Amino acid sequence: MRTFLKLKMLLLGLAAAGSIGAIPAAYAAAEQFIPLLVYRSGPYAPNGIPFANGFVDYLNLVNARDGGLNGVTITFEECETGYATDRGVECYERLKGKGPTGASVFNPLSTGITFALTEKVAADKIPLVTMGYGRSESVDGSVFPWNFPLLGTYWTAADIMVQHVGNLNGGLKKLKGKTIALVYHDSPYGKEPIPLLEKRAKMHGFKLLKIPVTHPGVEQKAAWLQVRRNRPDYVFLWGWGVMNSTAIKEASAVRYPRDKIFCVWWAGAEPDVTPAGANAKGYSAITLQHSAGKSAVHADILKYVHGNDQGAGPKEDVGHVLYNRGLLNAVLIIEGIRTAQGKYGNKSLTGEQVRWGMENLDVSAARIKELGLEGMMRPLKVTCNDHEGSRSARIHQWTGSEWKFISDWIEADNSVLRPMVDAAADNYAKENNIKRVACKG
């Protein structure tokens, strides 16, 4: 009896601290610990908060509705990074050993932190999931066995954006002589698409104008004066947080048409457009497959999580773009762990075992329907040779009150991307004395 009371007090204390999700009535003997690197404060908080809320709500849903993952309770703990690389590394070191078998997986939500952790996770044998960001060459699992840039890298995003403006002009050949300005966050994140854009510029004869913006992006007048002076045909915006809404306001100030601005998926959510008011109308972004909106999984979250006062944030935000992205990120991690359970059993798994699950992740159309995610994502299949798993997206546009799709699905051209991935992965392997893993099949 005394042991039970101690266990009960421990669980209640963890719950009060926000360290674990909803606890089933009967405590499951096995736990799977998932650390959360978040930023709920600082200049990137308006974007970081809804992402974190969607992630947490899905973990709580698995515990509250399903009694855990095949009987294994999902536990988690947040660590505030403020989007700072040094704080992200500190969070990693503090959380990597927690849980009965250590951290299952890390999701840094920062390309800078991803670069800093890539060698660390390889040494510690913990997978690094970077859905829609991170190192573009980490698609190659034979060199980066621990990195998983699921659903899209920045080279994928840039390639689809070039294809989209090519489609608007009647084909990629029609881009010859045009100018595309890249207004980018002056960080590893913002610089990541440059190699792809430079390659596409040479292929199609357009001029690439590169305009960096200093962190956090609240001062952009000089950048948009360059835009006004050079009058590019299109602007690709690679921003995050306050930089995005500031960019829209500055574009309006220099009278640059918002419908000529196309931004990466981290610059196309409600926090980016609502502060700019009417000035944001016509602003477009590539999506990471999903947009805003609700599906069957949201009804379950509202019932089992928010209905029991366990929501991570306001229920009004459920279904917003970044909320959906955090949710989808958690879904793919949980499905990776579920896949690993099929091989290793329904128990607390190590990071190395979860890595196997991520590399063998296969989310079919039927499984997407079972998960209540219809309309939010396409089938995804990860292999050793392809840690991205899917390379398609659509473009959505802000009408002034909601997001609307304005394109069909666009598939990134892997005949352009893969040689870049292989070359960059080869260089990384040589520089770091890494021997390629032999991929089967």
C-alpha positions as CSV (number, residue, x, y, z in Angstrom):
1,M,0.0,0.0,0.0
2,R,2.8,2.4,0.9
3,T,4.5,1.7,-2.5
4,F,1.3,2.4,-4.3
5,L,0.8,5.7,-2.5
6,K,4.4,6.8,-3.3
7,L,3.8,5.9,-6.9
8,K,0.5,7.8,-7.0
9,M,2.1,10.9,-5.4
10,L,4.9,10.8,-7.9
11,L,2.5,10.6,-10.9
12,L,0.4,13.4,-9.5
13,G,3.5,15.6,-8.9
14,L,4.7,15.0,-12.5
15,A,1.2,15.8,-13.8
16,A,1.1,19.1,-11.9
17,A,4.5,20.0,-13.3
18,G,3.4,19.3,-16.8
19,S,5.9,16.5,-17.2
20,I,3.5,13.9,-18.3
21,G,0.3,13.6,-20.3
22,A,-3.1,12.5,-19.1
23,I,-2.6,9.4,-16.8
24,P,-4.9,6.4,-17.4
25,A,-6.9,5.3,-14.4
26,A,-4.7,2.2,-14.0
27,Y,-1.0,3.1,-14.1
28,A,0.8,1.3,-16.9
29,A,4.0,-0.3,-15.9
30,A,5.8,0.8,-19.0
31,E,6.6,4.4,-20.0
32,Q,7.9,6.0,-23.1
33,F,9.6,9.4,-22.5
34,I,9.4,12.1,-25.2
35,P,11.3,15.3,-24.6
36,L,9.9,18.5,-26.0
37,L,12.2,21.4,-27.0
38,V,9.8,24.4,-27.2
39,Y,9.8,28.2,-27.3
40,R,6.9,29.6,-25.4
41,S,8.7,32.9,-24.8
42,G,10.7,35.4,-26.8
43,P,10.2,36.8,-30.3
44,Y,9.3,33.4,-31.8
45,A,6.7,32.5,-29.2
46,P,3.7,33.4,-31.3
47,N,4.7,30.6,-33.7
48,G,6.3,28.3,-31.2
49,I,3.3,28.1,-28.8
50,P,0.6,26.7,-31.2
51,F,3.1,24.2,-32.5
52,A,3.9,23.0,-29.0
53,N,0.2,22.9,-28.0
54,G,-0.7,20.7,-31.0
55,F,2.1,18.3,-30.1
56,V,1.2,18.1,-26.4
57,D,-2.5,17.7,-27.1
58,Y,-1.9,14.7,-29.3
59,L,0.3,13.0,-26.7
60,N,-2.4,13.6,-24.1
61,L,-5.0,12.2,-26.5
62,V,-3.0,8.9,-26.9
63,N,-3.0,8.6,-23.1
64,A,-6.6,9.7,-22.4
65,R,-8.4,8.0,-25.2
66,D,-6.2,4.9,-25.8
67,G,-4.8,4.3,-22.4
68,G,-1.3,4.9,-23.8
69,L,0.5,3.4,-26.8
70,N,-0.4,-0.3,-26.7
71,G,-0.5,0.0,-22.9
72,V,2.7,2.1,-22.7
73,T,2.1,5.5,-21.1
74,I,3.5,8.4,-23.0
75,T,5.4,10.8,-20.7
76,F,7.0,14.0,-21.7
77,E,8.7,17.2,-20.4
78,E,9.1,20.6,-22.0
79,C,12.3,22.5,-22.0
80,E,12.4,26.2,-23.1
81,T,15.0,27.0,-25.8
82,G,13.8,30.4,-26.9
83,Y,15.0,29.2,-30.4
84,A,18.6,29.7,-29.1
85,T,21.1,27.0,-30.2
86,D,23.0,27.0,-26.9
87,R,19.9,26.6,-24.8
88,G,18.7,23.8,-27.2
89,V,21.9,21.9,-26.5
90,E,21.5,22.4,-22.8
91,C,18.0,21.1,-23.0
92,Y,19.2,18.1,-24.9
93,E,21.9,17.3,-22.3
94,R,19.4,17.6,-19.5
95,L,16.7,15.5,-21.0
96,K,18.4,12.8,-23.0
97,G,18.8,10.4,-20.0
98,K,15.3,10.8,-18.6
99,G,12.7,8.1,-18.7
100,P,13.2,4.3,-18.0
101,T,15.2,3.9,-21.3
102,G,16.3,7.5,-22.0
103,A,14.8,9.9,-24.5
104,S,12.9,8.2,-27.3
105,V,13.5,11.0,-29.9
106,F,14.3,14.7,-30.1
107,N,12.4,17.2,-32.1
108,P,14.4,20.5,-31.8
109,L,12.2,22.8,-34.0
110,S,15.3,24.7,-35.1
111,T,17.7,24.2,-37.9
112,G,20.5,25.7,-35.8
113,I,19.8,23.3,-33.0
114,T,19.6,20.4,-35.5
115,F,23.1,21.2,-36.8
116,A,24.4,21.3,-33.2
117,L,22.8,18.0,-32.3
118,T,23.5,15.9,-35.4
119,E,26.8,14.5,-34.1
120,K,25.5,14.2,-30.5
121,V,22.5,12.1,-31.3
122,A,24.6,9.8,-33.4
123,A,26.9,9.2,-30.4
124,D,24.0,8.8,-28.0
125,K,21.8,6.7,-30.4
126,I,18.7,8.9,-30.2
127,P,16.8,9.7,-33.4
128,L,16.4,13.4,-34.4
129,V,13.1,14.2,-36.1
130,T,13.1,17.4,-38.1
131,M,9.8,17.5,-39.9
132,G,10.0,20.2,-42.6
133,Y,13.4,21.6,-41.5
134,G,16.9,20.7,-40.6
135,R,19.8,19.5,-42.8
136,S,18.6,18.9,-46.4
137,E,21.2,16.3,-47.1
138,S,20.0,14.2,-44.1
139,V,17.5,12.7,-46.5
140,D,20.4,10.2,-47.0
141,G,20.0,7.8,-44.1
142,S,23.2,5.9,-45.1
143,V,25.2,8.9,-43.9
144,F,22.6,10.4,-41.4
145,P,21.0,7.3,-39.9
146,W,19.7,9.3,-36.9
147,N,18.2,12.3,-38.7
148,F,14.7,12.2,-40.1
149,P,13.6,15.3,-42.1
150,L,10.1,13.9,-42.6
151,L,7.7,15.3,-45.2
152,G,10.1,17.9,-46.6
153,T,13.4,19.6,-46.5
154,Y,14.2,23.2,-47.4
155,W,15.5,22.1,-50.7
156,T,12.2,20.3,-51.3
157,A,10.3,23.5,-50.3
158,A,12.4,25.8,-52.5
159,D,12.1,23.4,-55.5
160,I,8.3,23.3,-55.2
161,M,8.2,27.1,-54.9
162,V,10.2,27.5,-58.1
163,Q,8.0,25.1,-59.9
164,H,4.9,27.0,-58.7
165,V,6.1,30.4,-60.1
166,G,7.1,28.6,-63.2
167,N,3.6,27.2,-63.5
168,L,2.2,30.7,-63.1
169,N,4.3,31.8,-66.1
170,G,3.5,28.9,-68.4
171,G,6.5,26.7,-67.5
172,L,10.0,26.9,-66.0
173,K,11.5,28.0,-69.3
174,K,9.4,31.2,-68.9
175,L,11.4,32.2,-65.9
176,K,14.4,33.2,-68.0
177,G,15.3,36.8,-67.5
178,K,13.1,37.2,-64.4
179,T,14.3,38.0,-60.9
180,I,13.5,36.2,-57.7
181,A,14.5,37.8,-54.4
182,L,15.1,35.6,-51.4
183,V,14.4,37.6,-48.2
184,Y,15.8,35.3,-45.6
185,H,16.4,34.9,-41.8
186,D,20.2,35.3,-41.6
187,S,20.8,31.9,-39.8
188,P,21.3,28.3,-40.9
189,Y,17.5,28.1,-41.4
190,G,17.4,31.0,-43.8
191,K,20.5,30.0,-45.7
192,E,19.4,26.3,-46.2
193,P,17.4,26.9,-49.5
194,I,20.2,28.9,-51.2
195,P,22.0,26.0,-52.9
196,L,18.8,24.7,-54.5
197,L,17.8,28.2,-55.6
198,E,21.2,28.9,-57.1
199,K,21.0,25.6,-59.0
200,R,17.5,26.3,-60.3
201,A,18.6,29.9,-61.3
202,K,21.4,28.4,-63.5
203,M,19.0,25.8,-65.0
204,H,16.3,28.3,-66.0
205,G,18.1,31.6,-66.4
206,F,16.5,33.7,-63.7
207,K,18.4,36.0,-61.4
208,L,18.5,35.2,-57.7
209,L,18.8,38.2,-55.4
210,K,19.7,37.3,-51.8
211,I,18.7,39.7,-49.1
212,P,19.5,38.6,-45.5
213,V,17.5,39.9,-42.4
214,T,19.2,40.0,-39.0
215,H,17.5,38.0,-36.2
216,P,14.8,38.3,-35.0
217,G,13.6,40.4,-38.0
218,V,11.9,43.4,-36.5
219,E,14.0,45.7,-38.5
220,Q,13.6,45.1,-42.3
221,K,13.4,48.6,-43.8
222,A,16.7,48.3,-45.6
223,A,15.8,44.8,-47.0
224,W,12.5,46.1,-48.5
225,L,14.2,49.2,-49.9
226,Q,16.4,46.7,-51.8
227,V,13.2,45.0,-53.0
228,R,11.8,48.3,-54.1
229,R,15.0,49.3,-55.9
230,N,15.4,46.0,-57.7
231,R,11.7,45.3,-58.4
232,P,12.0,41.5,-58.5
233,D,9.2,39.6,-60.2
234,Y,8.7,37.5,-57.1
235,V,9.9,37.4,-53.4
236,F,10.5,34.2,-51.6
237,L,10.2,34.9,-47.9
238,W,12.2,32.5,-45.6
239,G,11.2,33.9,-42.2
240,W,10.1,32.8,-38.8
241,G,8.2,34.5,-35.9
242,V,7.9,38.2,-35.9
243,M,10.0,38.5,-39.1
244,N,7.0,37.3,-41.2
245,S,4.4,39.8,-40.1
246,T,7.0,42.6,-40.2
247,A,7.9,41.6,-43.8
248,I,4.2,41.9,-44.8
249,K,4.0,45.4,-43.3
250,E,7.2,46.5,-45.0
251,A,6.2,45.0,-48.3
252,S,3.0,47.1,-48.0
253,A,5.0,50.2,-47.2
254,V,7.1,49.9,-50.4
255,R,4.0,48.9,-52.3
256,Y,5.3,45.5,-53.3
257,P,2.3,43.2,-54.2
258,R,1.6,40.6,-51.6
259,D,0.4,38.2,-54.2
260,K,3.9,38.2,-55.6
261,I,5.3,37.0,-52.2
262,F,5.6,33.2,-51.7
263,C,6.9,32.0,-48.4
264,V,8.2,28.8,-46.9
265,W,5.8,26.7,-44.7
266,W,7.2,28.3,-41.5
267,A,6.0,31.7,-42.7
268,G,2.4,30.8,-43.7
269,A,0.3,30.5,-40.5
270,E,-2.2,32.7,-38.6
271,P,0.4,34.5,-36.4
272,D,2.2,35.6,-39.6
273,V,-0.8,37.3,-41.2
274,T,-3.2,38.5,-38.5
275,P,-0.8,41.2,-37.1
276,A,-0.6,42.7,-40.6
277,G,-4.3,43.0,-40.9
278,A,-5.7,43.8,-44.4
279,N,-2.1,44.2,-45.7
280,A,-1.7,40.4,-45.7
281,K,-4.5,39.7,-48.2
282,G,-3.1,37.8,-51.1
283,Y,0.0,36.6,-49.3
284,S,0.8,32.9,-50.2
285,A,2.9,30.1,-48.7
286,I,3.9,26.6,-49.5
287,T,2.2,24.1,-47.1
288,L,3.8,21.2,-45.3
289,Q,0.9,19.1,-46.9
290,H,-1.7,20.4,-44.4
291,S,-3.3,23.8,-44.0
292,A,-5.7,25.1,-41.3
293,G,-8.8,23.1,-40.7
294,K,-10.1,20.2,-38.7
295,S,-10.5,16.5,-39.3
296,A,-11.7,13.5,-37.2
297,V,-8.7,13.6,-34.9
298,H,-9.6,17.2,-33.8
299,A,-13.0,16.0,-32.7
300,D,-11.3,13.5,-30.5
301,I,-8.9,16.0,-29.1
302,L,-11.8,18.4,-28.2
303,K,-13.7,15.5,-26.5
304,Y,-11.0,13.6,-24.7
305,V,-8.4,16.3,-24.0
306,H,-10.1,19.8,-23.9
307,G,-13.3,18.2,-22.7
308,N,-11.4,17.1,-19.6
309,D,-9.6,20.4,-19.1
310,Q,-6.3,19.0,-20.2
311,G,-5.8,21.1,-23.3
312,A,-2.4,22.7,-23.7
313,G,-3.9,26.0,-25.0
314,P,-7.2,27.6,-25.9
315,K,-9.5,25.2,-27.8
316,E,-10.2,28.0,-30.3
317,D,-6.7,27.4,-31.7
318,V,-7.3,23.7,-32.4
319,G,-7.1,23.3,-36.2
320,H,-4.9,26.4,-36.9
321,V,-1.9,25.8,-39.2
322,L,0.9,25.5,-36.6
323,Y,-1.3,23.6,-34.2
324,N,-1.9,21.1,-36.9
325,R,1.8,20.9,-37.7
326,G,2.7,20.2,-34.1
327,L,-0.1,17.6,-34.0
328,L,1.1,15.9,-37.2
329,N,4.7,15.9,-35.9
330,A,3.6,14.1,-32.7
331,V,1.5,11.6,-34.8
332,L,4.5,10.6,-36.9
333,I,6.7,10.1,-33.8
334,I,4.0,8.0,-32.1
335,E,3.6,6.0,-35.3
336,G,7.3,5.5,-35.4
337,I,7.3,4.2,-31.9
338,R,4.3,2.0,-32.7
339,T,6.2,0.5,-35.7
340,A,9.2,-0.2,-33.4
341,Q,6.8,-1.9,-30.9
342,G,5.9,-4.3,-33.7
343,K,9.5,-5.5,-33.7
344,Y,10.6,-5.1,-30.1
345,G,7.4,-5.5,-28.1
346,N,5.0,-3.2,-26.2
347,K,7.4,-1.9,-23.6
348,S,9.7,1.0,-22.9
349,L,11.9,1.2,-26.0
350,T,15.4,2.6,-26.3
351,G,16.3,5.4,-28.7
352,E,18.1,2.9,-30.9
353,Q,14.9,0.8,-31.2
354,V,12.8,3.8,-31.9
355,R,15.2,4.7,-34.7
356,W,14.4,1.4,-36.4
357,G,10.7,2.3,-36.1
358,M,11.3,5.7,-37.7
359,E,13.3,4.2,-40.6
360,N,10.6,1.7,-41.2
361,L,7.7,4.1,-40.9
362,D,5.0,3.4,-43.5
363,V,1.8,5.5,-43.1
364,S,-0.7,4.3,-45.7
365,A,-3.9,6.0,-46.9
366,A,-5.8,3.4,-44.9
367,R,-3.8,4.3,-41.8
368,I,-4.2,8.0,-42.4
369,K,-8.0,7.4,-42.3
370,E,-7.8,5.4,-39.1
371,L,-5.8,8.2,-37.5
372,G,-8.4,10.7,-38.4
373,L,-6.0,12.6,-40.6
374,E,-7.7,12.6,-44.0
375,G,-7.0,15.8,-45.9
376,M,-4.0,16.6,-43.6
377,M,-1.3,14.4,-45.1
378,R,-0.5,12.0,-47.9
379,P,1.0,8.5,-47.5
380,L,4.5,8.5,-46.2
381,K,7.1,5.7,-46.5
382,V,10.5,6.1,-45.0
383,T,13.5,3.9,-46.0
384,C,17.2,3.9,-45.2
385,N,17.9,5.6,-48.5
386,D,15.1,8.2,-48.0
387,H,14.6,9.6,-44.5
388,E,12.2,12.3,-46.0
389,G,9.6,9.9,-47.2
390,S,7.4,12.3,-49.1
391,R,8.1,15.4,-51.3
392,S,4.8,17.0,-52.3
393,A,3.0,20.1,-51.2
394,R,0.4,22.7,-52.2
395,I,0.3,26.5,-52.0
396,H,-2.3,28.2,-49.8
397,Q,-3.2,31.9,-49.8
398,W,-4.6,34.2,-47.1
399,T,-7.9,35.7,-48.2
400,G,-8.0,38.2,-45.4
401,S,-9.9,35.8,-43.1
402,E,-8.8,32.3,-43.9
403,W,-6.3,30.1,-45.8
404,K,-7.4,28.7,-49.2
405,F,-5.5,26.4,-51.5
406,I,-4.6,27.9,-54.8
407,S,-2.6,25.1,-56.4
408,D,-2.8,21.4,-57.0
409,W,-0.3,19.0,-55.4
410,I,3.3,19.7,-56.6
411,E,5.9,17.1,-56.4
412,A,9.5,18.1,-55.9
413,D,11.8,17.0,-58.7
414,N,14.0,14.4,-57.2
415,S,16.2,14.3,-60.3
416,V,17.3,17.8,-59.3
417,L,17.3,17.2,-55.5
418,R,19.0,13.8,-55.2
419,P,22.3,14.6,-56.8
420,M,22.6,17.6,-54.4
421,V,21.7,15.3,-51.4
422,D,24.3,12.7,-52.4
423,A,27.0,15.3,-53.0
424,A,26.4,17.1,-49.7
425,A,26.1,13.8,-47.8
426,D,29.4,12.6,-49.4
427,N,31.2,15.8,-48.3
428,Y,29.8,15.5,-44.7
429,A,30.9,11.8,-44.5
430,K,34.4,12.7,-45.7
431,E,34.7,15.7,-43.4
432,N,33.5,13.6,-40.4
433,N,35.2,10.3,-41.3
434,I,31.8,8.6,-41.5
435,K,31.4,5.2,-43.2
436,R,28.1,4.9,-45.0
437,V,25.6,2.4,-43.7
438,A,24.8,-0.3,-46.2
439,C,21.1,0.2,-47.1
440,K,19.2,-3.0,-47.9
441,G,17.0,-3.0,-51.0
